[in-house]
Amino acid sequence: MKSFKTLIQTPYEKMIVACLVARRDANVDEIAQIYRQCQERALFEFAQEHECAGIVAARLEMIGQLTPKWKAVADDWKYRLSLRFEALDALAEALDAQGIPLIALKNAGIARAIYPHYEECPMGDFDVLVCKKDFERAHDIVVSQGFELDFRAEETIEEKGVKAGLLSGGTEYKKDLGDDTLWLELQWRSIAGRWIAPEVEPKAEDLFASSMAVAGTKIRLQSPVDNLIQVALHTAKHSYVRAPGIRLHTDVDRIVRAYPDLDWEAFVERVCAMHVKTAVYFSLKIPADLFDTPIPQSVLDRLRPMAPQAHFIYNAIARAGLFHPLRHKFSRVSYLAFTAMLFDTPVACLHSAFPSPCYMREHLGVSNVGLPLAYAKRFANLIFRRVKT
């Protein structure tokens, strides 16, 4: 299988990839050389399209090429993220006062505790985790903090409300911050998506048991292994190429670089136990190729799927393209085929699409009589409503 670096063609693509490497390890000489090949206006538009203008601005400052236009973008992200984290810190304190711990997931946790360069951490929302037993009380506190139930996505199969959130895994809110809007997803399931059967999802209680406190806040952060697994599966959930696109791969890069002593043996064992080797492999392989993320080759070798499966997925990503995340990436049929190939086995695919009757009864409130209809509805949603390519 070819390196994903061969998919980078234009100077603008090369510039974005070089800039996305974590600040401490960025190759400023390479960035300066590529920058000289770019037209300023085209580079700015390309960076804006890929939601990483703040990151490019930070690298331009490192090579002495920061202009007022780039600085304004970086300053805007710093300001917006500062407002959002003020609101998140206040929420965490309110929850803590009632004995409810909170974990900041994915980019929110990375920006708050691992990579606190806000201009380099663009994100559309904050995802936070509480235990299911605390979910309803947490909802009440979230609302008391000025959040209101709403959906950020125009198309969704989820229903609004705390009762629906207890069944689906979470609820979504927004809060007006004056100069910005904070979208918040309150979850009791840390990984609620494809490529993992519900029965082997990590339990929130276990994630809290191994979590770490974020200094100066009431926010907690997942352990390095838990954090890396989650962002890897989140990247796979976005098909590696769909919006927000290539910048999503920085999550893996930043976590790996933050923990040079990461327990890779525990990581591989957990991934294998969860039956998500294929999906995680490509989430590691792409940043390893593009950003030289220091992922041990032995880890990639142990997770790599069989050659026909690996080539199918690589070619599908190559056809879709690593760049231009808002463009149409897959047809309905090709997307379903791509998704199916990301499962380790056909059995894992079936278990994810159709959880056990016990799970359906316990977590989705389905009676024995209603099971056939619930499975039929789930199948229809998977085929007709979840495919947004």
N, C-alpha and C positions, 0 to 999 in steps of 0.2 A: 504494500500500500504506500502510495506517495505521501510525502510530507504535505501538510496543509499550507505550508509556506509557499508552495508552488502555485497556489490560488491567488496570491497577491501579485498584481500586475502593474498598476499605475503608480506614479510617485505619490499621489494622494492616499492611496491604500497603504503604501509603504510608510508614509508619514504617520497615519493614524496608528498603525500597528506599533511602530517604534515609540510613539508617545504613550501608548497604553501600558507599557511596562512600568512597574512600580517606580516611583520617583527615585528611590535610593539606588536602583539598579539600571536606570535609564542610560542609554548610550548617547551622550550629548553630541559627540562627534558625528555619529551616524545621523542623528536628527538634524544637525546643522547642514550636513551634506545633502540630505533629501530636501530640506526646506528650500535650498537654492534652486531646486528643480520645479518648485510649485509656484503657481500664480496665487497671489495673496487672497483675492476675492474668491476664487474657486476653492481654495483650501478652507476658508472660513465657512463657505456654504456646505462643503463636504463634512466638516466637523460638526456643524449644526445638525445636519441630516442624521448623523450617527450619535447625537446627544453626548458628544465628548469635547465640545469646544472649550470647556473649562480645563480639561486635561491637557489639550494642545496648548492652551494659553500658558499653563504652568511650565510646559517644556520650552515654549518660546522665551519665557522669562529666563530660563536656565541658559539659553544660548544668546541672550541679549537682544532678542527680536520682539519683545512684547510691545504692541502698539495699544493706543487707547481703546480701540474696538475690542481687542482680545481681553484687555484688562477689565473692561466693563462686564463681559460675560463671566469671567472668573469671580469678580466681586459680587455679581448677582447670585451666583450659586452659593458663595460663602454666606451671604446674607440670608437667603432662603433656607439653607440647611440649618443655620443658627436658630432661626425662628422655629423651625420644625422640631429641633432637638430640645429647645426650651419647653415646648408643649409636651414632648415625650417624657422629659425628665419630670415635669409636674405630674403627669399621669402616673408614672412609675412610683412617685412618692405617695400619691393618693391611694394607689393600690397597696403599697407596702404598709401604709397606716392601717389598712384593714386585713393585714396578714396575707396578701395575695402577691406572690413573686411574679416577675415578668421577665421574659427573655426577648431581647431584640434579635430578630432573625435576619439572615442574608445581609443585604447591603447596609441596612440600618445598624446592625451589630458591627459590621466591618468598619463603617465610618465612625461609629461612636467609640470603638475600643481598639481597633487594629490599625486603621489607616485614617487618622483624623485630619485629612486635607480636604476640606469640604468642597472646594472648587473642583476636585478630582473625583467626587462621589455623586454624580447626578443620579437621581432616583425619582420614581413617580409616586411611591408610597412607602409607608413603613409597615412591615409585618411584625407582629409581636405574638408571643406565645404565653398562655396561662394553662393551668391544669383544668381538665373538664369539670371537676367538682367546683371550681371557682368561677366558671364561665359566666353564669347568670349574674353573680354579684359583680364580676368585673364589668359586664355590660352596663350595669346600673352606674358604676363609677365612671366609665367612659362617657356616658351620656351626661352625667353631672359635671364633667369637665368641658362641656360645650360641644361635644361631637354629636352628629346626627346620622342615623342610618341612611346609607345611600350606596349606589353601585358606581364605581368609576368606569367600568366597561359598559358600553352601550348595549352589547349583546351578552347575556349571561343566562345560564340555566338555573342559577341559584335563586332562592326565594328570600325576600327581605324579612328580617326579624330574628330575635334571639332564639325562638323555638326552632326556626329553620337552621340557625347556626349550630344548635346543639346536635342536629342530625347531620349537617353537611361537613362540619369541621371548623366553621368560623363565620364571622360577620364583618361587613365593611362599613366604614364611617368616613365622614369628612368634617373638618373644622375650619372655619374662616379665621385666618390669622392676621387679617387686615391687608397686608401686602402680599399674602400668599394663601394657599389652601393646603392643608395637611390631610392626605388620605391615609387612613389607618385600617389595617386588617387585623382584627382580634381573632386569634386562632387557638384551638385546643389540639389540633392535629398539625404537627410540624411539617409533615410531608403528605399532602393530600392530592395525589395526581397519578399520572400514568407510570408504568414500569415498576410498580411496586404493589403487591397484593396488600389489602388493608390489614390482613392478619399479621403481617411482619413489619408494619410501620412502627417506628420507635415510639414508645409511650412518653407523653410529656413528663410524667413523674420521673422517669429514668433520665431524661435530658436535664431536668432541674438538679437531680442528684449529682450529676457530673459537671454542672455548669460553674461558671466563675463570675465573681462580682466585678462590675466595672467601677473602677475607682472614682469616688466623688459623686456617684449616682446610686439610685436604687435599681438600676437596670442590671440584668445578668446577661452573660454571653455563653453560648454553647461551648463545650470542650472542642479543642481543635479537630479531633476526629469527627465528632458529630457535625460540626460546622462545615467541614469540607464535604462530607457526604451530602448534606442538605443543599449546598450551593451547586454541587455537581448535578444532582437530580433536578434542581431548578433550571439549570442551563439546558438540560435534556428536555425538560417540559416545554421550553421555548424552541425546540427543534434545532438548537445551536445557532440558528440563523435568523429566526423571526424576532420582531421587535421585543426588547430594545436592541437586539443585534450583537455586534462584535464586542461592545463594551461589557456585555454580561460575562465574558470570559475573564475579565479582570478579577472577579470574585475569587475564582480558584487561584489565580496568580498571587493575589494579595494574602490569602490565608496561608498558602504554602510558603511564601517568603517570610511571613511573620513567625513561622514555627519551624526553624531549621531542624529541631529535634522531634518533629512530629512522629508519632508511633505508626509507621507505615504498615507494620505487621498487623496491628489491631485494626487499622483502616481496611486493609484487604480482607481480613477475616469477616468484618462486619458487612462489607459490600457483598461478599460471597454468600453470607448467611441470609441477606435480604434479597438475593437473586437479582441484583441490578448491575452485574459486571459490565454488560454491554453498554448501557446508558452512561455509566460512570466512566468507562474507558474513554469514550469520545470527549467527555467533559474535561478529562485530563490531557488527552492527546492533543487537542487543538491549542490550548495555551502553551503546552510544552513545545509544540512546533513553532507557534507564532511568536511567543514572548520568551522562549528559552526558560520557561518556568522549571525550577529544579526538582522535577518529579523523577524519582529513581526509575531507570529503565526496567529494573526487575519488577516493579509495581505494574508498569504498563504491560509487560510480558505476561504477567499472571492474570490480568484482566482482559487481555485482548480476545475478542471473539474469533470463531473459525474464519478462515480466509474468505470464503464466499460471502458470509454475512458482513464482514468488515468492509469488503470491496463494495458491496451493495450500498452500505450506509455512506461510505466515503464518496461514492459517485453521486448519490442523491444530494449530499451537502454541496458537492462541487457544482452540480447543475443549479441548485438553488442560489448559490453564491453567498460568501461570507459577509458581503456588504449590501447596502441599500435595504435595510430591514423592513421598510414599509412597502416594498414591492411584493407582488404576488409571488410566493415561493413554491407552492405545491398545488397541483390539482387535487380534487377530493380523493380520487383513487390513489394517487401517488403518496398523498399524506397518510392515508390509512395503511398503505404498504410500508411506508417508512416507519411509522409508529409501531407496527407489528414486529418489524425487524429489530427494534431496540430491546425487545424482551430476550432474556437469556434462553428461554425455551417456549414452545407452544403452550405448555401447561401454565407457565407463569403468565402468559398473555391472557389465557382464559380466566385465571384466578383474579387478575386485576380488573378485567372487564365485568366479570360476574362473580362477586364475592360469595362466600358461603352463605347458605340460608341463615345460619346462626348469626353471622355478622349483619345481615340485612335486617333480621328481627331486632337485634340489640341496638344497633347504631342508627338505623334508618326508620325505626318505628313501624316496620312492616309485619303484618300478621301472616300466619300460614296461608290463609285464604288469599291474601293480597300478593303473595310472592310471584305468581306468574305475571301479573300485570306490572309489578315493580321491575322485574327483569326485562320485560318487553319495553317498558318506558326507558330503562337504562340503556338498552341496546339502541333505541331510536335516538336518544340524546348523543350517544357516542358516534353514531353514523351521521346524523343530520344537524346537530346543534353545537357540537364541540369542535367541529372542523372549521376553524377560522384561519385561513392560510394567507 
